[in-house]
């Protein structure tokens, strides 16, 4: 099959869509990158063209035909919202997915690949689940919650599309619970509490994936042929008590074991609204077999444990991160001037993205003065390249501690090798 050259990304204003576009901009062989959303992009983009449109099948079909799109990466699915809404989930996950697929299908369509970001919520969470779900395992129970039901329905629409369009490669990526990135989810909200409440008598197995790996897997699938479903999850599972311990927080098993509805009501008393799917995960947990994705050529950057440790560093450093007035803000007129005006000099070469590819902010290095050398050595592996460079400059102008500088240089070299893959 012809390699992807002209890609359309849905959900460009999300962390997944925006950061995926930044990553794909590095690949000079791509001729066209188009991103769509109803909101402004939140990430600085160099080559990606933004079209303000939702999942409207008629308008999408016009865009696909006009730009001769060969690959669609659909990042819109919401399976772990911090404030769950069954109606909103159905609009995004079911109606939106069907509209995108309707625009992509047909004998005269130029689309030859569809990549869909799904969720491990597809498998549910039950007491008789296997230790690790493989992609081929059938569901043994009907969906227990409204969000789980929409994820199942979205994948059913993907399966029907694949059967009706055999000339199109359909890839489904089922991501485990995401931590450590920009996205705010029910999981990160729960684990962000000063004291983490759990269900009395239950210590389930949890598995995580870092947001970087979800975005990396999406890019890998966009650039390679990966037909079928793939689990995207870090190696290893952790007991919930171990997760909370790694975060340096106390565990409080105060939620009653006799009903998920009552447990949800108790959480709402502390201002946390969680979906039924997370409440069931607090009871039974879930594990995914990720061998198929690894055998397809994608190398995961983080294990489940490393993803949790990065979440811990992120929680500790959030008050120190300088992400205020200097954060990127989309202005259409400015973007059009910078891209198309003949007056603009020293344009970046196509395929080379700015330093904002990670999408993460750069910490205010002066705020690290209060951290000890041991604390810095623990945190440094969790920082992105921009933050590491700024911390290195600060350290060189101050204490210049050799162990700290050596670890920074090691991590920068590691980031560079991963980027060059």
N, C-alpha and C positions, 0 to 999 in steps of 0.2 A: 504494500500500500504506500502511496505517496506520503512523505513526511509532512507534518503540520507546517503550514506557512502563514495561514491567515486565521487568527484566533479571536473569538469573542468570549469575554468574561462577564458573567452576570454577577450582580452584587458587588460592584466596584467600590462602593462606599464602605463596605465591611472590612474588617481586618484581614479576612481571608482573601477577598477579591483584590483589595488594594495592594497587599504585600505580594500576592501572586503576580500581579501585573508588574510590579517592580522587579521581581525575580526574572520573569520572562523577558523583560526589556534587555537583559544582559545577553540574550541569544541573538546574534546578528543575522542568523539565517531566517528569522521570522520576518516576513514582509509587512504584516499588519497586525496590530493589537487594538482591539476595540473593547471598551468597558461600558456597561450600561447599569444604571441605577436610577432611583427616583430622588436620591439625596446626592449632595456634592461629594466628590472624592475627599478622603481624609489623609491621603498619602501623596507626596510629590511624585509626579510622573513625567517622563521625558518624551516617550514615543506613543504612549497609549492615548487613543482618542476617546473622549468621554461623550456619551449620548445620554441625555436625561430621558429615560423611558423605563417603564416597569415591564412586568411580564405580560405584555400585550401581544398576543400571537400574531395579529395582523401587522403591527408595526415592526415586530421582530423579524417576520418573514421578509419585509421590505429591506431591512438593514442587511440581513443575511444574503439576500440575492444581489443587492447593489454592491456589497463588499466581497462577494464570492467567498464567504466564510467556509473554511473546511473543518474547523474544530470549535466546539462550544464547551466551555468549562463552567458548569453551573455551581456556584458557591453559596446560593441563597438559603439552603435548608437550615431551619432553626429547630434544634432538638434538645437544647439545654438552656432555655431562656431564663434569666434571673427573675423575671416577672412573667410567669406562664399565662398564656391566653389561648384557649382552645380555638377560638374563632380566628385569631391572627395566625396561629400555627397552620390551620387548614388553608387559609389564603396563600401563605407562603409555600408550604410544603406540598400541597396537593394541587390546588387550582393553578398556582404559579408554575409548577413543574409540568403540568399538562399543557399549559400555554407554550412554554419553551419547546417542548417536544413536538407540538403541532407545527410550530414555525420551522423546526429543523427537519421534519420528515418529508416524504414524497419522492417520487422517482426523479423529478427535475431538481432536487435540492443539491447544493454543492457540499453540504455537510457530510463528512465521512468519519467523524469521531465526536462522541459526546462523553464528557467526563463529569460525573455527578458526585458531589460531596454529600455522603450520607452519614449515618451515625450508628454506633453500636447499640443504640436504643432499639434498633430493629430487632435485636435478639430478645429483648425483654430481660427480666430478672426474676427467676423463680427458684424455689428451693430444690427442685430436681434437675437444675441445669447441669450440663457437663462442666468439667473443670475449665476447659477452653473451647470456645465455639470456633469451628472451622466454617469457611464460607459456604460449604455444600450442605451443612446441617439444616434440615427443615425446622420451621417453628413448630413447637409442640403445644403451644397455648395461644389462644386468641389474645389480641392486644388488651392490656390491662388499663392503660391510660389514654387520654385523648391525643397527646403528642406522639406516643408510640404508634397509635393507630395511623396518624398522618404520615409517619416515616414509612410504615408498611405500605400504605396506599401509594406513596410516591415511588417506592421501588417496584410496585406492581405496574405502575405506568411505564417505568423504564423497561421492564421485562416485555411488556406488550409492544413498546416502540422497537425494541431490538428484534422481536419476531417479525414485525411488519417491515423493517428496514435492514435486511441482512447485509447490505452493502456498507452499513455504518457500524463502526466499532463502538460499543457501549461499555464504559468503565464505571463501576460503582465503588467508591472508597468509603468504608464504614469505619469512622474514627471513634476511638475510645474517648473517655472523658478528657477534655483538653485543659491544660494548665500552663502557666508560665509565659503567656503572651499578652496581647492587647485585649482579647475578648473577655468580656465579663459574663460569667455563666452562673447557674445555680450552684454548681460545684465550688467555684471559687468564692462565691458569696458565703456558702456554708463554712468552708475552710478558712475564710477570712475573719470569722468571729473570734473574739478574744478567748472564749471557751467553746469548744466544738461539742454540740449535743449529739448523742447517738441513741439508738434504741436499746433499751435495757435487755441484756441477755444475747445481743448480736454483735459479732465482730467480723463483718464480711470481708471478702477479698476484693480489693479495688485495683484497677489497672488504668494507667494514664498514658497520654501522649502529649508531647510538647507541641505548641502551635507551630513552631518551625518545621516539625516533621509533617504535619498535616499539609502545610503549604508546599513543602518539598515534594511530598507524594503527589499532590495535584499537578505540580510542574512536570514531574517525571511521567505521569500518565498522559499529560498533554503532548509531550515530546516523543513518547514511545507507544508501542502497541500493547495494551493491557486489557484484552477483552475479559468481561466477567466482573465478579466482585472480589474485593481485597480488603482484609482487615488492616487498619492502620493503628498500631498500638506499640508502646514501648515494651521492651523485653521485661518479663517478670511481673509478678503481682505482689501487692502488699496488703496486710491486714489493716483495717481502718485505724486500729489503735497505733500501728506502726506509722501510718501516714501522719497522724496527729502528733506523735512523738517527734518525727522528723521536722515538723513545723515548729517545734518548741512550744507547744500549747498543751494545756490540760484537757483531758477528755472527760466529758460528763454524760454518762448513760442515764439520761433522765426521761427520754421519750418512752411512752408506754408501748409494750409489745403487742397489745391486743387489737390494734386497728390503725391502718395508715391514715384514715381520715382524721382520727383524733390526734395522731402524731403531727399531722400537718397543721392542725389548729394550734397545737402547742408552739410550733415554730412561728406561726403568724403572730403570736403574742410578743415575740422579740423582734418583730418587724421583718421577718424573712418568709417570703412566699416561695414555696418550692413545688415543682411538679410532682405528680403522683409517681412518675418514673424514678425520680431520685429517692423518694421515700422507700420504694421497693428495693432500690439498690442499697439503701442503708440496712436493709434486712438481709438480702441474699448476695449482693455483690455480683461481679461478672468478670470473666476472663476471656481474652481473644487469642487465637492462634495467628501469629503474624508471619508465619514461614512463607506463605505464598507471595506476599509483597516483597520479602527479601529475596526470594528466588527470582522475582521479576526484575531485579537489578537495583532496587532502592535500598540504600544503607541508612538505617535510622540513626539519628544523631544522639538521641537520649533514651536511656532506659526509663522505666516507670519511676524508679527511685531518683534518678537524676532530674527528671521532670519535677518531682516534688521538691527536691532541694533547690531548684531554680525558682520555684514558686515561693519558697521560704525567703530566698534572697530578695525576690521582688517585693514581698510583703514588708520586709525590713527596710528596704531602700525607697519605698514609694514616697515617703515624706521628703526624701533628699533629691528626688529626680526633678530636674529643671525642665518641665514640659508645659510651661504656661504660655506666655505671650509669643514665644518664638515657634510655637507649633504651626505646622503647615495649614494654610487656609486657602481653599480653592476660590479663585476669582476668574471668571470666564474671560473678561477683557484682557487681563494681565497674561493669562495663559496663551491666548491667541496672539498677543504681541510678541511674547517670548518665542513662540514656535514659528511664526510666519513673517514677522517684520524683516525687511531687508536691512534694517538698521542694526539688528542684533548681531554682535560679533562673537567669535570664538564659541561656536556651537559645539556641543558634544557630538562625537561621532555616533552614528546609529548603533544600537546594541549595547551602549555603555550607560549604565544608570548612575545616578548621583549617590552620594554617601548615605542617602536615606533609605537604601534598599531594605535594611532590616525593619524599618518602620518604628524602631524604638528610639526613645529620647536619649540625650546625653546627660549624665548626671552632673550636677554642680560639684566639681572636684573638691572645693573647699569644705563641703559638708562631710567629707571622709576623715577630717581631722579627729573626730571623736572616736573613730574605730581603731582598734588595736591591730598589730601586725597579723595576729592569728585570725582575727575577724576578716581582715582584708583577703588573706589567702583563701579563706573559705568562700568568700563572695565573688572573687575575681572570675572563676570559671563560669559564672552565671551572667556576666556582663557581655553586651554586644560590642562590636569593633569600635564604634564611635566613642562609647563610654570608656573602653580600655585605653584608647589613645589619649583621651583627655586626662584620665587618671595617671597615665605614665608621665605626661608632661608635668602634672602637678607634683608627682613624687620626685621627679628629677630636680625640680626647683626647690624642694623642701628636704625631707628626711633622707631621700635616696636610699632606701633600704634595699639591699641586694636581693633578698628572697622575694620581696614584692615585685621588683622590677623583672627578675627572672621569670616569675609566674606570668606576668603581663606579656612578656615577649613570647613565651610558650603558647599562650592562648591566642595571641594575634597570629602567630604562624599557623596554628591549628585552624583558625577561621579562614585564613588565606587558602589553605590546602583544600578545605571543604568547598569554598567558592569556586575553585578552579577545576572541580570534578566535571 
